Amino acid sequence: MNKRVGIVGVPPLAIIQDINRKGDNIVDLDEPQVHAPIDQSATRIPRVYCAILRTVVLNCLHLHLDRVYIDVGPGKCDCALHVAEILEDMLPVPVIRTRNQDTLAFGYPLCTSRMPLVEKFNRITKGVQSATPYPERDPCAPQCGFWGVPPRDFSLLTPFPDTTHIFGWTRCMENKTPANLEMERSFDPHVPTVFFSQSFCAKSALAKHLAAKHPRAIAIDCDVTAGSSTRAKIEAFLELSGIEPASQGVD
C-alpha cells in the first residue's frame, strides 16, 4: 500500500529517488495543504516564525502522514532544526532529519524561460517531488528579476511579466542544490529585480544586503498573505522600471 510521505524543504536526491521507487505519495508540507486558519499552529510554534514553517506545523496538525523528511541543514534554515523537534513530539510517525548538500546540478531552465511567473513557481515546487531532470527550454531575454524563496501566497507573483528570471533559493531549488550559497546570492545587475523574503525569515538579511548592492532593486517581505500594500509596492516598482504588465497563458 502506498504511503504518504511529508517533506519539508528539499530532501537529498537519494531520498526522493527512494520515495519515487517505492511509489509512495509525496506531500509538500511547505505549501498550504489544508483549509484551516494558520493561527491554529500558534499552540505549537511562535507567530514570529516565518509563514512557511508555521504552514508546515499547521499541515501536520491535520494530515495523516506515514513519515516526514525535513531538511535541517544549510539548504533550509536553522529554524527548521527546531521545528523538527516540535514535529517529533507532535506526530506518531518517524520524523527524519536530513541535510541536503547535493552538488549534482540539474540546471534551471524554468527560471530563465518565458512563462507566467506563477506557473514557473508551481512547476519548480512540484519538481521537488521527482528525481527526474526538468525538460530543456530556450531561455528568454529577461525584462526583470525575482530573487528569493517561493512565497506562501503565489498571488504576489501575478504582476510580474512572463519574461521574469528567477534568482535566489528558488533557482537553487530547481537546480536541486538548495545549499548552493554561491548560486543563491547571484543576481543580474542589468535588470530591475525584486528581492523577496518571508517575514521573520533569516534570508531577509541576505535579501536586503543584495538589494542594496543592486543598482535597480527593491526588497520586499510579507507574512502569510500578500496584502494590498505589498502588491502596490511591487506594481509601482515595476511601473517605474518601465516593465510591461503580465500576460496570461503558458507557452
N, C-alpha and C positions, 0 to 999 in steps of 0.2 A: 504494500500500500504506500502510495506517495506521501511524503511528509511535507509539512510546511516549515520552511527554514527562514527565520528572520535574519536580515543583515543590516548592520549599521556601518556607514562609511563604505569603503571599497576593500573587501577582504582580499587576501592574496589570490592570485590567479589559480594556484593549485587547489584552493578550497572551492572556488567557483567551478572548476573543471570536475571536481569530485561530486558536487551537488548536481551538476548537469548530467553526469554519467549515471547517477542513481535515479534520475528522473524526478527528483523532488522539486517542489514548487517554492520559489523564492519570493519573499515578501520584503520589499524595501521599507524598512522602518523609519528611514529619514523622511519619507513622504507621508502626507496625511492619508490614512487608510480607513479611518472611522469617522462617522459624523457625530462628534462629541466636542463639547467646549474644552479648549486646551487648558483652561484653569483647573480641570479635574486632575491634572498632573501635579498641581501645587502641593498635594499631600505627600508627594514623593520627591519632588525636585524644586529648588527655589525658582521663583519667577525671573530672577536675574540671569538665569541660564538662557542660552540662545533658543529661539523657537524651534530649531531643528531637533535639538536634544530633548526638549520638552515634548515634541511630537513623538519622538521615539518612546518615551515613557508612556504617553497617552495611548499609543498603539498597543503597547504591551499590557496595559490595563484592560483592554477589551478583546484582543485577539487570542485565539488558541494557536500556539506555536509548539513545534516539537523540538526546536533547537534555535539558538541565536548565536550568530557570529558577529562580534563587534571589534572593529579596528581601534586599538588604543595607542597606536604608535604615531610617528610623525606625519603619517598620511591622513590622520584625522585631527585630533586635538587632545590636550591633556584632560579636558573636562570629560571626554568620553571614557577615560580610565575610571573616573569616579562614578559615572553613570553605569558602567559595567558592574560595579559593586552593588548599586541600587537594584539593577535588574536581577542580579543573582539572588538577592533576598526576596524579590517580588515573585519570581517565576519558579514553577516546579519542574523546569526543564533545564538542560545544560546551557550555560552562558559561556561561550568560548571566546577568550580574548586572543586577538591576532595582532600582528604588526606587519603591515604590508610595506615592504621595502623592495618590491619588484622593480627591476630596471629594464626588462624587455619592453621596448617601445612598440606600440600598436598604431601610432600616428594619430592625427586629429583632423580627418577630412571633414567632419561635420562642423567643427569650429570655424573653418575657413570657407564654407560653402555658401551659396546663395539659397536661403531658405528662411521662412519666418522664424524669429528667434525662439518663440515658444516651442515650435516644432523641433528645433535643434536641441533644446534642453530636454524635451520629452524623450528624444531618441538617445541622447547621451546618458541620461539617468537610467533609462531602460537597458542600455547596453551593459551596465554593471552586472546584470544577471546572467550574462553569457560570456564564455571564454572565446567566442568567435570574433575575429577582427571585423571592423567596420568596412563596408564596401568603399572602394576608392571613389572620390568625387573631384571634379575640377574646382580649384579654388576660385573665388571671385575677388575682384578688387575691393578692398574694404572701404566703406563710407564712414564707419565709426567702429568703436570697440566697446565690449562689455568685459570687464575684468572682475573675477570673483567666484563665489560659490553659487550653486543653484539656489535661488530664493525659495522660501517656503511657499510664497504666493507668486505663481507664474504670471499673474496679471501685470506685475511690474515690468514684464518684458514686452508687452504689446506695443509700446510706442516706437520701438527700435525698427529700423529698416531691415529688409531681408539680407542686405549686404554687411551686416554687423559681424565682425570677427570676435570670437570668444577667447579670452585670455584667463590667466589665473588658475585656481584649483580645478575649475571645470574642464579646462584643457588637459590638466594632469589626469583628471578622471577619465576622459575619453581615451587618453594615451595609456590608461591602466597603470600609471605610475604616480599614485597620489602623494608620495613623499618626495617628489622631484621639486625641490625648492627653486632650483635654477629656472625650471620651466614656469613655475608658479609666479615668480617675480618678474618675468619678462612681459613687455608690452611694446606696442608700436607707437613711437612718439609722433608719427606723421598723421595719425587720425585721432579726432576727438574721442575721448574714452570716459565712460562711467565706471568708476571703481566702487564695487558694491560689497557690502558685508552685512550679515545678520547682526542686529543689535545684540550687544553683550558677547559677541564672538571675538576671540583673541586675534583673528585675522583682520579686524578693523584697524589695528595698529599698522599692519603692512599696507592695507588699502589706502590709508591716509598718507603714509610715507611715500608710496609710489605715486599717488595723485599729485603730491607736492612737487615731485621731480618731473612729472609730465607737463609739457608746455600747454596742453589744452585738455583739461580734465576736471572732473568733479567727483568728490567722494560722497557716497550715499549709503545710509544704512536704514533698515526698517526691522520691526519686530515680527509679529505674527502675520499681519496683512500689510499690503502696500496701500497706505492711506492716500487721500487726495493730494495732500501737500507733497508727499514723496513723488507721486506721479507728475505733479505740476513742476517740480524741480527738474525732473528728467526731461519732460517735454520742453521746458524753457531752455535747458542746456542744448538740446538737440536743435531747436529752432535757431538759437543764437549762433550755433555752429554751422548753420546752413544745411542741415540734414533734411532730406525729403521724408515725408511721412511713410509709415509702414504700409505695405500692401497686404493683400490676403492671398491665401493659397500656397501650395507647395509644388516645387518643380519635380 
